[in-house]
């Protein structure tokens, strides 16, 4: 078997070959039957692996998996619920095959991650494209595809891993998704056993819909996050908005949508999204810091900024970003240099490598006439690479 081949899920199907029209590269068709996992699925033709040499970069390759899945609806399903379930299942299965490809073919040479780590990143990086879908009133058929350059996947993994806050956000979202799936599986069994038309059946039906809305909303969040990684900003904005339409309590879709609006210069919309985050989850600390930054930098509403910074620090006293933002506002806009020095000192305690905190603390010392301490802070800031501090030290 070729090194790039993916074993059949059933373990006993032969590998077949087909010829790509551009390059005579092996591809593979397998047939498998999904385990139902509480959902009735028809036996279908399963994914194929297609390797194409991508143009524009030497040795780049696009690895694609296509899949068709048919979900047989339960009596309590409709087109919308059936679509959410079919999409989630086909997406998960294609991602599993992509993970297996990376582990068996690509990872030994180019990556140093285990299966769980790769699965975690693939969920948020690899987008699912729906090729065709059809609802006949009883079953939902969906054809979908995932495609990506493995080298690009590795680049994005390293990019995400280097951002501690994004990693924390994605781990939290993964937990929310796991809870929603577990809730869905439990409710589905109970709903199937409940008497149709009974009060309990109606009650469970509402919970069933709520769990599926949460699952759909998170899948839209993942789609938006992936598009944002690719700098497809308008597409990311649309995906986050659709995630919110699916689940009005989707705080991370609101939060990341606010970042997109901010990047587009639409600060009112950014504030509106942050207001929704706080309305849905009043203890979502990062939203207060982010909103404070917008009040400070864009709208010059320092009273509201101070209030939000204070709330952020009440929720998380270790938020160096809130201390830094407030310190910068005190130093550059309000001329409260003593308060600025106190905040920048907290930033340095929490993050001793923050060159900007040393620089602006030094600047604040200078405005107070303490030129010795200004020089000391500029020296450290320059050593940490701050360009203005470097220029200052070179002039001495």
C-alpha atoms as a printed R data frame, in Angstrom:
    type eleno elety resid chain resno       x      y       z
1   ATOM     1    CA   UNK     A     1   0.000  0.000   0.000
2   ATOM     2    CA   UNK     A     2   1.250  3.510  -0.804
3   ATOM     3    CA   UNK     A     3   2.446  5.609   2.096
4   ATOM     4    CA   UNK     A     4  -0.337  8.084   1.416
5   ATOM     5    CA   UNK     A     5  -3.132  5.528   1.428
6   ATOM     6    CA   UNK     A     6  -5.821  5.635   4.087
7   ATOM     7    CA   UNK     A     7  -7.020  2.279   5.312
8   ATOM     8    CA   UNK     A     8 -10.679  1.418   4.869
9   ATOM     9    CA   UNK     A     9 -12.745  1.885   8.000
10  ATOM    10    CA   UNK     A    10 -14.041 -1.655   7.617
11  ATOM    11    CA   UNK     A    11 -10.498 -2.943   7.323
12  ATOM    12    CA   UNK     A    12 -11.238 -5.363   4.478
13  ATOM    13    CA   UNK     A    13 -11.817 -3.223   1.384
14  ATOM    14    CA   UNK     A    14  -9.251 -3.214  -1.443
15  ATOM    15    CA   UNK     A    15  -7.506 -0.022  -2.498
16  ATOM    16    CA   UNK     A    16  -8.471  1.119  -5.985
17  ATOM    17    CA   UNK     A    17  -6.639  3.631  -8.124
18  ATOM    18    CA   UNK     A    18  -7.899  6.340 -10.390
19  ATOM    19    CA   UNK     A    19  -6.023  8.788 -12.560
20  ATOM    20    CA   UNK     A    20  -6.147 12.495 -12.022
21  ATOM    21    CA   UNK     A    21  -6.608 14.407 -15.278
22  ATOM    22    CA   UNK     A    22  -3.606 16.639 -14.606
23  ATOM    23    CA   UNK     A    23  -1.189 14.317 -12.835
24  ATOM    24    CA   UNK     A    24  -1.049 10.562 -12.709
25  ATOM    25    CA   UNK     A    25  -1.114 10.417  -8.944
26  ATOM    26    CA   UNK     A    26  -2.747  7.622  -6.987
27  ATOM    27    CA   UNK     A    27  -6.066  8.258  -5.372
28  ATOM    28    CA   UNK     A    28  -8.132  5.933  -3.350
29  ATOM    29    CA   UNK     A    29 -11.746  4.939  -3.135
30  ATOM    30    CA   UNK     A    30 -12.969  2.986  -0.170
31  ATOM    31    CA   UNK     A    31 -16.345  1.818   0.912
32  ATOM    32    CA   UNK     A    32 -17.346  1.862   4.518
33  ATOM    33    CA   UNK     A    33 -20.351  1.835   6.742
34  ATOM    34    CA   UNK     A    34 -20.538  4.416   9.497
35  ATOM    35    CA   UNK     A    35 -21.351  3.337  12.973
36  ATOM    36    CA   UNK     A    36 -24.643  5.015  13.744
37  ATOM    37    CA   UNK     A    37 -23.665  6.610  17.103
38  ATOM    38    CA   UNK     A    38 -27.354  6.926  17.757
39  ATOM    39    CA   UNK     A    39 -28.043  8.366  14.307
40  ATOM    40    CA   UNK     A    40 -29.315  6.258  11.430
41  ATOM    41    CA   UNK     A    41 -26.972  6.530   8.483
42  ATOM    42    CA   UNK     A    42 -27.163  4.765   5.154
43  ATOM    43    CA   UNK     A    43 -24.217  2.853   3.732
44  ATOM    44    CA   UNK     A    44 -22.467  5.196   1.331
45  ATOM    45    CA   UNK     A    45 -19.440  5.592  -0.845
46  ATOM    46    CA   UNK     A    46 -16.798  7.059   1.426
47  ATOM    47    CA   UNK     A    47 -13.996  9.596   1.036
48  ATOM    48    CA   UNK     A    48 -11.454  9.645  -1.687
49  ATOM    49    CA   UNK     A    49  -7.996 11.095  -1.360
50  ATOM    50    CA   UNK     A    50  -6.799 13.273  -4.188
51  ATOM    51    CA   UNK     A    51  -3.306 14.744  -4.292
52  ATOM    52    CA   UNK     A    52  -2.735 17.573  -6.762
53  ATOM    53    CA   UNK     A    53   0.371 19.593  -7.302
54  ATOM    54    CA   UNK     A    54  -0.718 23.156  -6.530
55  ATOM    55    CA   UNK     A    55   0.556 25.970  -8.680
56  ATOM    56    CA   UNK     A    56   2.598 28.913  -7.442
57  ATOM    57    CA   UNK     A    57   4.836 27.109  -4.914
58  ATOM    58    CA   UNK     A    58   7.294 24.287  -5.462
59  ATOM    59    CA   UNK     A    59   6.353 21.011  -3.792
60  ATOM    60    CA   UNK     A    60   2.989 22.392  -2.594
61  ATOM    61    CA   UNK     A    61   0.216 19.843  -2.614
62  ATOM    62    CA   UNK     A    62  -3.485 20.075  -1.997
63  ATOM    63    CA   UNK     A    63  -4.936 17.136  -0.112
64  ATOM    64    CA   UNK     A    64  -8.683 16.741  -0.536
65  ATOM    65    CA   UNK     A    65 -11.309 14.417   0.847
66  ATOM    66    CA   UNK     A    66 -14.829 14.240  -0.548
67  ATOM    67    CA   UNK     A    67 -17.699 12.452   1.111
68  ATOM    68    CA   UNK     A    68 -21.408 11.815   0.762
69  ATOM    69    CA   UNK     A    69 -23.587 11.164   3.762
70  ATOM    70    CA   UNK     A    70 -27.301 10.437   4.046
71  ATOM    71    CA   UNK     A    71 -29.013 11.050   7.366
72  ATOM    72    CA   UNK     A    72 -32.288  9.215   7.857
73  ATOM    73    CA   UNK     A    73 -34.474 11.628   9.801
74  ATOM    74    CA   UNK     A    74 -36.257 10.651  12.972
75  ATOM    75    CA   UNK     A    75 -39.963 11.393  13.427
76  ATOM    76    CA   UNK     A    76 -39.092 14.446  15.508
77  ATOM    77    CA   UNK     A    77 -36.586 15.838  12.949
78  ATOM    78    CA   UNK     A    78 -37.208 18.424  10.276
79  ATOM    79    CA   UNK     A    79 -35.101 19.699   7.386
80  ATOM    80    CA   UNK     A    80 -33.111 22.105   9.585
81  ATOM    81    CA   UNK     A    81 -32.232 19.593  12.301
82  ATOM    82    CA   UNK     A    82 -31.414 16.944   9.722
83  ATOM    83    CA   UNK     A    83 -29.108 19.340   7.911
84  ATOM    84    CA   UNK     A    84 -27.201 20.243  11.097
85  ATOM    85    CA   UNK     A    85 -26.718 16.577  11.972
86  ATOM    86    CA   UNK     A    86 -25.700 15.515   8.456
87  ATOM    87    CA   UNK     A    87 -23.233 18.388   8.104
88  ATOM    88    CA   UNK     A    88 -21.659 17.784  11.525
89  ATOM    89    CA   UNK     A    89 -21.200 14.082  10.823
90  ATOM    90    CA   UNK     A    90 -19.763 14.435   7.343
91  ATOM    91    CA   UNK     A    91 -17.453 17.222   8.534
92  ATOM    92    CA   UNK     A    92 -16.178 15.147  11.449
93  ATOM    93    CA   UNK     A    93 -15.520 12.122   9.290
94  ATOM    94    CA   UNK     A    94 -13.596 14.026   6.628
95  ATOM    95    CA   UNK     A    95 -11.523 15.690   9.324
96  ATOM    96    CA   UNK     A    96 -10.742 12.288  10.826
97  ATOM    97    CA   UNK     A    97  -9.435 11.114   7.462
98  ATOM    98    CA   UNK     A    98  -7.347 14.248   7.066
99  ATOM    99    CA   UNK     A    99  -5.865 13.725  10.525
100 ATOM   100    CA   UNK     A   100  -5.069 10.133   9.620
101 ATOM   101    CA   UNK     A   101  -3.373 11.288   6.430
102 ATOM   102    CA   UNK     A   102  -1.230 13.769   8.340
103 ATOM   103    CA   UNK     A   103  -0.227 11.146  10.890
104 ATOM   104    CA   UNK     A   104   0.576  8.394   8.402
105 ATOM   105    CA   UNK     A   105   2.099 10.401   5.579
106 ATOM   106    CA   UNK     A   106   2.961 13.947   6.465
107 ATOM   107    CA   UNK     A   107   3.533 14.147  10.212
108 ATOM   108    CA   UNK     A   108   6.517 11.779  10.541
109 ATOM   109    CA   UNK     A   109   8.623 14.141   8.427
110 ATOM   110    CA   UNK     A   110   7.088 17.582   8.888
111 ATOM   111    CA   UNK     A   111   5.190 17.650  12.186
112 ATOM   112    CA   UNK     A   112   5.686 16.767  15.826
113 ATOM   113    CA   UNK     A   113   2.135 16.478  17.099
114 ATOM   114    CA   UNK     A   114   0.093 13.564  18.357
115 ATOM   115    CA   UNK     A   115  -3.369 12.612  17.124
116 ATOM   116    CA   UNK     A   116  -5.288 14.623  19.736
117 ATOM   117    CA   UNK     A   117  -3.252 17.755  19.058
118 ATOM   118    CA   UNK     A   118  -3.672 17.484  15.297
119 ATOM   119    CA   UNK     A   119  -7.409 16.796  15.651
120 ATOM   120    CA   UNK     A   120  -7.788 19.886  17.832
121 ATOM   121    CA   UNK     A   121  -6.167 22.149  15.229
122 ATOM   122    CA   UNK     A   122  -7.773 20.516  12.196
123 ATOM   123    CA   UNK     A   123 -11.208 21.259  13.679
124 ATOM   124    CA   UNK     A   124 -10.561 25.004  13.575
125 ATOM   125    CA   UNK     A   125  -8.385 25.221  10.451
126 ATOM   126    CA   UNK     A   126  -9.940 22.874   7.902
127 ATOM   127    CA   UNK     A   127 -13.091 24.268   6.292
128 ATOM   128    CA   UNK     A   128 -15.862 22.073   4.941
129 ATOM   129    CA   UNK     A   129 -17.278 22.974   1.538
130 ATOM   130    CA   UNK     A   130 -20.776 21.722   0.744
131 ATOM   131    CA   UNK     A   131 -20.906 20.578  -2.878
132 ATOM   132    CA   UNK     A   132 -24.527 19.463  -2.999
133 ATOM   133    CA   UNK     A   133 -27.355 18.754  -0.575
134 ATOM   134    CA   UNK     A   134 -30.924 17.523  -0.799
135 ATOM   135    CA   UNK     A   135 -33.854 16.980   1.570
136 ATOM   136    CA   UNK     A   136 -36.643 14.659   0.463
137 ATOM   137    CA   UNK     A   137 -38.801 14.926   3.559
138 ATOM   138    CA   UNK     A   138 -37.391 11.747   5.098
139 ATOM   139    CA   UNK     A   139 -33.622 11.918   4.661
140 ATOM   140    CA   UNK     A   140 -30.956 14.532   4.151
141 ATOM   141    CA   UNK     A   141 -28.172 13.876   1.670
142 ATOM   142    CA   UNK     A   142 -25.077 16.039   1.757
143 ATOM   143    CA   UNK     A   143 -21.979 15.958  -0.454
144 ATOM   144    CA   UNK     A   144 -19.004 17.827   0.952
145 ATOM   145    CA   UNK     A   145 -15.273 18.295   0.535
146 ATOM   146    CA   UNK     A   146 -12.268 19.456   2.554
147 ATOM   147    CA   UNK     A   147  -9.102 20.665   0.837
148 ATOM   148    CA   UNK     A   148  -5.848 22.059   2.183
149 ATOM   149    CA   UNK     A   149  -2.102 22.154   1.673
150 ATOM   150    CA   UNK     A   150  -0.527 20.231   4.589
151 ATOM   151    CA   UNK     A   151   2.356 22.710   4.739
152 ATOM   152    CA   UNK     A   152  -0.176 25.513   5.150
153 ATOM   153    CA   UNK     A   153  -1.874 23.523   7.925
154 ATOM   154    CA   UNK     A   154   1.456 23.306   9.784
155 ATOM   155    CA   UNK     A   155   2.047 27.045   9.385
156 ATOM   156    CA   UNK     A   156  -1.380 27.828  10.810
157 ATOM   157    CA   UNK     A   157  -0.933 25.391  13.691
158 ATOM   158    CA   UNK     A   158   2.263 27.151  14.696
159 ATOM   159    CA   UNK     A   159   0.574 30.526  14.324
160 ATOM   160    CA   UNK     A   160  -2.252 29.521  16.666
161 ATOM   161    CA   UNK     A   161   0.079 27.846  19.151
162 ATOM   162    CA   UNK     A   162   2.022 31.094  19.430
163 ATOM   163    CA   UNK     A   163  -1.074 32.976  20.595
164 ATOM   164    CA   UNK     A   164  -1.876 31.963  24.173
165 ATOM   165    CA   UNK     A   165  -5.213 33.735  24.226
166 ATOM   166    CA   UNK     A   166  -6.422 32.128  21.004
167 ATOM   167    CA   UNK     A   167  -5.372 28.740  22.337
168 ATOM   168    CA   UNK     A   168  -7.349 29.340  25.507
169 ATOM   169    CA   UNK     A   169 -10.381 30.522  23.541
170 ATOM   170    CA   UNK     A   170 -10.306 27.486  21.256
171 ATOM   171    CA   UNK     A   171  -9.963 25.080  24.173
172 ATOM   172    CA   UNK     A   172 -12.972 26.693  25.842
173 ATOM   173    CA   UNK     A   173 -14.992 26.437  22.629
174 ATOM   174    CA   UNK     A   174 -14.001 22.797  22.234
175 ATOM   175    CA   UNK     A   175 -15.382 22.172  25.724
176 ATOM   176    CA   UNK     A   176 -18.642 23.928  24.851
177 ATOM   177    CA   UNK     A   177 -18.957 21.781  21.726
178 ATOM   178    CA   UNK     A   178 -18.274 18.575  23.668
179 ATOM   179    CA   UNK     A   179 -20.976 19.502  26.176
180 ATOM   180    CA   UNK     A   180 -23.441 20.293  23.381
181 ATOM   181    CA   UNK     A   181 -22.765 16.962  21.642
182 ATOM   182    CA   UNK     A   182 -23.120 15.011  24.880
183 ATOM   183    CA   UNK     A   183 -26.367 16.849  25.610
184 ATOM   184    CA   UNK     A   184 -27.640 16.145  22.105
185 ATOM   185    CA   UNK     A   185 -26.863 12.426  22.331
186 ATOM   186    CA   UNK     A   186 -28.612 12.137  25.705
187 ATOM   187    CA   UNK     A   187 -31.679 14.130  24.691
188 ATOM   188    CA   UNK     A   188 -32.029 12.256  21.404
189 ATOM   189    CA   UNK     A   189 -32.302  8.929  23.210
190 ATOM   190    CA   UNK     A   190 -34.800 10.317  25.690
191 ATOM   191    CA   UNK     A   191 -36.811 11.951  22.931
192 ATOM   192    CA   UNK     A   192 -37.014  8.704  21.015
193 ATOM   193    CA   UNK     A   193 -38.448  6.994  24.083
194 ATOM   194    CA   UNK     A   194 -40.923  9.772  24.978
195 ATOM   195    CA   UNK     A   195 -44.587  9.565  23.979
196 ATOM   196    CA   UNK     A   196 -45.224 11.887  21.000
197 ATOM   197    CA   UNK     A   197 -47.551 14.715  21.976
198 ATOM   198    CA   UNK     A   198 -46.794 14.392  25.674
199 ATOM   199    CA   UNK     A   199 -45.543 17.265  27.794
200 ATOM   200    CA   UNK     A   200 -42.204 15.537  28.241
201 ATOM   201    CA   UNK     A   201 -41.841 15.079  24.483
202 ATOM   202    CA   UNK     A   202 -42.444 18.800  23.912
203 ATOM   203    CA   UNK     A   203 -39.977 19.683  26.655
204 ATOM   204    CA   UNK     A   204 -37.291 17.412  25.219
205 ATOM   205    CA   UNK     A   205 -37.956 18.723  21.708
206 ATOM   206    CA   UNK     A   206 -36.995 22.231  22.839
207 ATOM   207    CA   UNK     A   207 -33.786 20.960  24.438
208 ATOM   208    CA   UNK     A   208 -33.023 18.946  21.300
209 ATOM   209    CA   UNK     A   209 -33.329 22.042  19.127
210 ATOM   210    CA   UNK     A   210 -31.241 24.095  21.572
211 ATOM   211    CA   UNK     A   211 -28.397 21.543  21.505
212 ATOM   212    CA   UNK     A   212 -28.415 21.453  17.714
213 ATOM   213    CA   UNK     A   213 -28.417 25.244  17.497
214 ATOM   214    CA   UNK     A   214 -25.376 25.313  19.754
215 ATOM   215    CA   UNK     A   215 -23.596 22.732  17.565
216 ATOM   216    CA   UNK     A   216 -24.467 24.624  14.368
217 ATOM   217    CA   UNK     A   217 -23.349 27.916  15.904
218 ATOM   218    CA   UNK     A   218 -19.957 26.551  16.896
219 ATOM   219    CA   UNK     A   219 -19.415 25.006  13.472
220 ATOM   220    CA   UNK     A   220 -20.095 28.437  11.966
221 ATOM   221    CA   UNK     A   221 -17.604 29.922  14.431
222 ATOM   222    CA   UNK     A   222 -14.963 27.435  13.278
223 ATOM   223    CA   UNK     A   223 -15.704 28.369   9.665
224 ATOM   224    CA   UNK     A   224 -15.297 32.060  10.469
225 ATOM   225    CA   UNK     A   225 -12.087 31.478  12.409
226 ATOM   226    CA   UNK     A   226 -10.607 29.522   9.514
227 ATOM   227    CA   UNK     A   227 -11.538 32.233   7.008
228 ATOM   228    CA   UNK     A   228 -10.070 34.876   9.293
229 ATOM   229    CA   UNK     A   229  -6.794 32.928   9.320
230 ATOM   230    CA   UNK     A   230  -6.843 33.134   5.523
231 ATOM   231    CA   UNK     A   231  -7.525 36.907   5.676
232 ATOM   232    CA   UNK     A   232 -10.920 36.358   4.046
233 ATOM   233    CA   UNK     A   233 -12.382 39.033   6.261
234 ATOM   234    CA   UNK     A   234 -15.814 39.531   4.713
235 ATOM   235    CA   UNK     A   235 -16.361 35.778   4.560
236 ATOM   236    CA   UNK     A   236 -15.302 35.473   8.195
237 ATOM   237    CA   UNK     A   237 -17.732 38.231   9.132
238 ATOM   238    CA   UNK     A   238 -20.555 36.413   7.367
239 ATOM   239    CA   UNK     A   239 -19.693 33.111   9.054
240 ATOM   240    CA   UNK     A   240 -19.604 34.654  12.543
241 ATOM   241    CA   UNK     A   241 -22.934 36.352  11.861
242 ATOM   242    CA   UNK     A   242 -24.467 33.065  10.755
243 ATOM   243    CA   UNK     A   243 -23.110 31.468  13.901
244 ATOM   244    CA   UNK     A   244 -24.991 34.109  15.888
245 ATOM   245    CA   UNK     A   245 -28.162 33.508  13.857
246 ATOM   246    CA   UNK     A   246 -27.890 29.823  14.715
247 ATOM   247    CA   UNK     A   247 -27.227 30.426  18.401
248 ATOM   248    CA   UNK     A   248 -27.940 33.832  19.938
249 ATOM   249    CA   UNK     A   249 -25.856 32.841  22.976
250 ATOM   250    CA   UNK     A   250 -22.730 32.236  20.878
251 ATOM   251    CA   UNK     A   251 -20.476 34.657  22.795
252 ATOM   252    CA   UNK     A   252 -17.291 33.737  20.936
253 ATOM   253    CA   UNK     A   253 -18.931 34.449  17.581
254 ATOM   254    CA   UNK     A   254 -19.897 37.894  18.890
255 ATOM   255    CA   UNK     A   255 -16.416 38.439  20.320
256 ATOM   256    CA   UNK     A   256 -14.485 37.425  17.208
257 ATOM   257    CA   UNK     A   257 -16.947 39.307  15.010
258 ATOM   258    CA   UNK     A   258 -16.107 42.424  17.027
259 ATOM   259    CA   UNK     A   259 -12.447 41.897  16.137
260 ATOM   260    CA   UNK     A   260 -13.345 41.724  12.442
261 ATOM   261    CA   UNK     A   261 -15.403 44.913  12.658
262 ATOM   262    CA   UNK     A   262 -12.520 46.586  14.500
263 ATOM   263    CA   UNK     A   263 -10.092 45.575  11.763
264 ATOM   264    CA   UNK     A   264 -12.468 46.993   9.144
265 ATOM   265    CA   UNK     A   265 -12.700 50.283  11.021
266 ATOM   266    CA   UNK     A   266 -16.391 49.785  11.822
267 ATOM   267    CA   UNK     A   267 -16.032 50.641  15.498
268 ATOM   268    CA   UNK     A   268 -19.732 51.112  16.212
269 ATOM   269    CA   UNK     A   269 -20.455 47.596  15.022
270 ATOM   270    CA   UNK     A   270 -17.485 46.352  17.038
271 ATOM   271    CA   UNK     A   271 -18.949 47.971  20.148
272 ATOM   272    CA   UNK     A   272 -22.379 46.499  19.401
273 ATOM   273    CA   UNK     A   273 -20.894 42.998  19.214
274 ATOM   274    CA   UNK     A   274 -18.940 43.508  22.444
275 ATOM   275    CA   UNK     A   275 -22.080 44.797  24.154
276 ATOM   276    CA   UNK     A   276 -23.815 41.557  23.147
277 ATOM   277    CA   UNK     A   277 -20.953 39.499  24.555
278 ATOM   278    CA   UNK     A   278 -21.314 41.232  27.910
279 ATOM   279    CA   UNK     A   279 -25.110 41.009  27.804
280 ATOM   280    CA   UNK     A   280 -24.954 37.243  27.218
281 ATOM   281    CA   UNK     A   281 -21.982 36.586  29.515
282 ATOM   282    CA   UNK     A   282 -21.342 39.408  32.015
283 ATOM   283    CA   UNK     A   283 -18.151 37.711  33.241
284 ATOM   284    CA   UNK     A   284 -16.520 37.562  29.807
285 ATOM   285    CA   UNK     A   285 -13.492 39.545  30.948
286 ATOM   286    CA   UNK     A   286 -11.741 40.036  27.609
287 ATOM   287    CA   UNK     A   287 -14.753 41.875  26.216
288 ATOM   288    CA   UNK     A   288 -14.375 44.590  28.855
289 ATOM   289    CA   UNK     A   289 -10.701 45.112  28.024
290 ATOM   290    CA   UNK     A   290 -11.398 45.198  24.300
291 ATOM   291    CA   UNK     A   291 -14.352 47.552  24.690
292 ATOM   292    CA   UNK     A   292 -12.275 49.819  26.944
293 ATOM   293    CA   UNK     A   293  -9.558 50.001  24.278
294 ATOM   294    CA   UNK     A   294 -12.122 51.140  21.700
295 ATOM   295    CA   UNK     A   295 -13.625 53.729  24.054
296 ATOM   296    CA   UNK     A   296 -10.110 55.031  24.758
297 ATOM   297    CA   UNK     A   297  -8.459 54.932  21.345
298 ATOM   298    CA   UNK     A   298 -11.397 55.644  19.044
299 ATOM   299    CA   UNK     A   299 -14.124 57.511  20.876
300 ATOM   300    CA   UNK     A   300 -11.984 59.255  23.538
301 ATOM   301    CA   UNK     A   301 -14.616 58.284  26.099
302 ATOM   302    CA   UNK     A   302 -12.186 57.980  28.989
303 ATOM   303    CA   UNK     A   303 -14.794 57.624  31.724
304 ATOM   304    CA   UNK     A   304 -16.298 54.526  30.086
305 ATOM   305    CA   UNK     A   305 -12.837 53.197  29.301
306 ATOM   306    CA   UNK     A   306 -11.774 53.531  32.958
307 ATOM   307    CA   UNK     A   307 -14.971 51.773  34.055
308 ATOM   308    CA   UNK     A   308 -14.384 48.868  31.662
309 ATOM   309    CA   UNK     A   309 -10.700 48.529  32.536
310 ATOM   310    CA   UNK     A   310 -11.662 48.415  36.214
311 ATOM   311    CA   UNK     A   311 -14.265 45.712  35.552
312 ATOM   312    CA   UNK     A   312 -11.785 43.689  33.497
313 ATOM   313    CA   UNK     A   313  -9.242 43.814  36.325
314 ATOM   314    CA   UNK     A   314 -11.891 42.924  38.880
315 ATOM   315    CA   UNK     A   315 -12.637 39.777  36.870
316 ATOM   316    CA   UNK     A   316  -8.968 39.041  36.162
317 ATOM   317    CA   UNK     A   317  -6.344 40.915  38.225
318 ATOM   318    CA   UNK     A   318  -3.622 39.343  36.065
319 ATOM   319    CA   UNK     A   319  -4.778 40.935  32.796
320 ATOM   320    CA   UNK     A   320  -1.643 42.814  31.765
321 ATOM   321    CA   UNK     A   321  -3.493 44.049  28.672
322 ATOM   322    CA   UNK     A   322  -5.983 45.988  30.794
323 ATOM   323    CA   UNK     A   323  -3.203 47.524  32.890
324 ATOM   324    CA   UNK     A   324  -1.300 48.462  29.726
325 ATOM   325    CA   UNK     A   325  -4.320 50.006  27.983
326 ATOM   326    CA   UNK     A   326  -5.283 52.039  31.017
327 ATOM   327    CA   UNK     A   327  -1.679 53.100  31.611
328 ATOM   328    CA   UNK     A   328  -1.342 54.220  27.998
329 ATOM   329    CA   UNK     A   329  -4.540 56.247  28.312
330 ATOM   330    CA   UNK     A   330  -3.331 57.869  31.536
331 ATOM   331    CA   UNK     A   331   0.060 58.708  30.001
332 ATOM   332    CA   UNK     A   332  -0.880 59.833  26.489
333 ATOM   333    CA   UNK     A   333  -4.361 61.298  26.848
334 ATOM   334    CA   UNK     A   334  -5.034 62.264  30.445
335 ATOM   335    CA   UNK     A   335  -1.568 63.352  31.676
336 ATOM   336    CA   UNK     A   336  -1.997 61.275  34.830
337 ATOM   337    CA   UNK     A   337   1.601 60.163  34.935
338 ATOM   338    CA   UNK     A   338   1.682 58.745  38.460
339 ATOM   339    CA   UNK     A   339  -1.307 56.543  37.688
340 ATOM   340    CA   UNK     A   340   0.319 55.552  34.398
341 ATOM   341    CA   UNK     A   341   3.542 54.563  36.172
342 ATOM   342    CA   UNK     A   342   1.572 52.380  38.598
343 ATOM   343    CA   UNK     A   343  -0.185 50.593  35.746
344 ATOM   344    CA   UNK     A   344   2.966 50.088  33.664
345 ATOM   345    CA   UNK     A   345   4.722 48.745  36.769
346 ATOM   346    CA   UNK     A   346   1.968 46.113  37.085
347 ATOM   347    CA   UNK     A   347   2.395 45.230  33.412
348 ATOM   348    CA   UNK     A   348   6.130 44.718  33.947
349 ATOM   349    CA   UNK     A   349   5.497 42.569  37.016
350 ATOM   350    CA   UNK     A   350   3.177 40.370  34.952
351 ATOM   351    CA   UNK     A   351   5.237 40.454  31.754
352 ATOM   352    CA   UNK     A   352   8.876 41.523  32.247
353 ATOM   353    CA   UNK     A   353   9.551 41.296  28.506
354 ATOM   354    CA   UNK     A   354   7.055 44.012  27.554
355 ATOM   355    CA   UNK     A   355   9.270 46.615  25.876
356 ATOM   356    CA   UNK     A   356   6.387 49.063  25.412
357 ATOM   357    CA   UNK     A   357   5.571 49.109  29.127
358 ATOM   358    CA   UNK     A   358   9.170 50.073  29.950
359 ATOM   359    CA   UNK     A   359   9.152 52.723  27.241
360 ATOM   360    CA   UNK     A   360   5.929 54.427  28.332
361 ATOM   361    CA   UNK     A   361   6.815 54.154  32.006
362 ATOM   362    CA   UNK     A   362  10.118 55.832  31.172
363 ATOM   363    CA   UNK     A   363   8.274 58.524  29.253
364 ATOM   364    CA   UNK     A   364   5.966 59.100  32.258
365 ATOM   365    CA   UNK     A   365   8.963 59.394  34.578
366 ATOM   366    CA   UNK     A   366  10.368 61.983  32.198
367 ATOM   367    CA   UNK     A   367   7.212 64.095  32.338
368 ATOM   368    CA   UNK     A   368   7.520 64.044  36.123
369 ATOM   369    CA   UNK     A   369  11.129 65.208  35.894
370 ATOM   370    CA   UNK     A   370  12.676 61.900  36.974
371 ATOM   371    CA   UNK     A   371  15.210 61.617  34.155
372 ATOM   372    CA   UNK     A   372  17.325 58.963  35.853
373 ATOM   373    CA   UNK     A   373  14.456 56.483  35.963
374 ATOM   374    CA   UNK     A   374  13.429 57.524  32.463
375 ATOM   375    CA   UNK     A   375  16.884 56.601  31.220
376 ATOM   376    CA   UNK     A   376  16.845 53.286  33.074
377 ATOM   377    CA   UNK     A   377  13.511 52.288  31.570
378 ATOM   378    CA   UNK     A   378  14.493 53.424  28.074
379 ATOM   379    CA   UNK     A   379  17.653 51.327  28.351
380 ATOM   380    CA   UNK     A   380  15.680 48.171  29.193
381 ATOM   381    CA   UNK     A   381  13.103 48.969  26.520
382 ATOM   382    CA   UNK     A   382  15.863 49.353  23.935
383 ATOM   383    CA   UNK     A   383  17.412 46.040  24.971
384 ATOM   384    CA   UNK     A   384  13.986 44.459  24.409
385 ATOM   385    CA   UNK     A   385  13.817 45.969  20.924
386 ATOM   386    CA   UNK     A   386  11.541 49.006  21.161
387 ATOM   387    CA   UNK     A   387  12.538 51.232  18.165
388 ATOM   388    CA   UNK     A   388  11.868 54.581  19.875
389 ATOM   389    CA   UNK     A   389  13.916 53.557  22.891
390 ATOM   390    CA   UNK     A   390  16.716 52.353  20.636
391 ATOM   391    CA   UNK     A   391  16.722 55.698  18.842
392 ATOM   392    CA   UNK     A   392  16.837 57.535  22.179
393 ATOM   393    CA   UNK     A   393  19.779 55.466  23.435
394 ATOM   394    CA   UNK     A   394  21.661 55.979  20.167
395 ATOM   395    CA   UNK     A   395  21.336 59.755  20.561
396 ATOM   396    CA   UNK     A   396  22.900 59.735  24.020
